[in-house]
Structures are given as C-alpha cells and as structure tokens.
Amino acid sequence: MRTTVAGDPERLGPDGRYGLGLITEPLSCGGVWTGHTGSARAGHHGIGAVAPDGRQVTVVVDETPTTDTAAATLLAAVDTALCPPAR
C-alpha cells in the first residue's frame, strides 16, 4: 500500500503520490506523510496522516475545499502538525 505512483496533480498537488488507497505528500521538515483523504456527501472533508517518525494527525472540516487556497491550507495544517517544532 505504501508503494506509490505519481498522483493526479489537480487533486494531490505537483508532488503528491497515490497507491492502493494511500497517498504520500512531502513534509517541509523532510520525508513524506502517508495517509488518506476523503469527503462525505454532507460536505465534510478529512485527512488522516502519519509521519515517518510515527506522529499522527487527523484534520476534519465541515466543508469540502473548493479552491486551491483552501486545499493548500488543509495540507499546511497537516504539515504543521507532523513536523516537529524548531528548537
């Protein structure tokens, strides 16, 4: 499941990858997160992700992102949660 191929850049961004239900995205602190995203018909959208060091995050919003800015903001929240704070 973690063996991925280049994903649709319209849905996953230029560096996103996909494999058997899991996606990977680069982290600003190095490495990639692995996880899954999805939307419900009610409009909810969620991302569940894990970093190489085992940190985990789940982000759920009550509206599916409809702009590139909104999608990028969600990915930035995942990145913030998974990258250790600078010391």
N, C-alpha and C positions, 0 to 999 in steps of 0.2 A: 504493500500500500504506500510505502514511502518512496518507491521508485517513481519519479515523475517525469513528465514531458512538458515542453513549453505550453502554457495555457493561452487562452484567448485574451489578448491584451485589452480588449474592450471590457472584459469582466474582471480580470485579475491584475491589470497593470502590466507594464512592459517586462517585468522580471518574474511575474507570477508563474507557477508551475502547477500541474494537476496530475493526480494518479489515483485511480480507484476510490474516489470519494474524498481524498485528502488533497489539500493544496499546500504549497510552500510559498513563503514570501521572505525576502531578505529583511534582516534586522539592522538597524543603524549601528548596533554595537557588535556586529559580526554574526555570522551564521544565519540561519533561517528559522522561522517558526513554521510549525506544521499544524494544520487544523482543518476545520470545515466551516463553511458559511452557509447561510440559508435564509429564506424568507417564508413567512406564512401568509396565507391568503388574507388574514386580518390586517396585514401590513407590518407585522413585527419582523425584525431582521436580527440575526445573531451571528456571532463569530466565536468559536471556541478554538483556542490555540495553545500550544506548548512550545517552549524554547528548548534549545539543546541541553541546557542545564536543569531542565525539569520545571522551571517556572511555568505557571498556567494562568490563563485569563479567559473569561467569558464576558463578552460585551453584547448586550441586547438593547435595542432601541425600538420605540413604538411606531416607527415609520421606515419603510424600505427606502434607502438612499436613492434619490433620483438625479443627482448631479455628481460630477466628478469630484467637486469640492466636498460634498457630504461623504462620499465613499472614502476619500483620502483622509478625512477627519477620523473616521472609524479605524482605518488602518494605523493612523498615528496614535490613537488611544491604545491599540494592541501593542505597538512598538514601545510606547512609554511604559506600559505595564510589564513587558517582558525583558526590557533592557535594565540591568542593574543601575542604580543611581551612581553618578560620578562621585568619587570621594576625594 
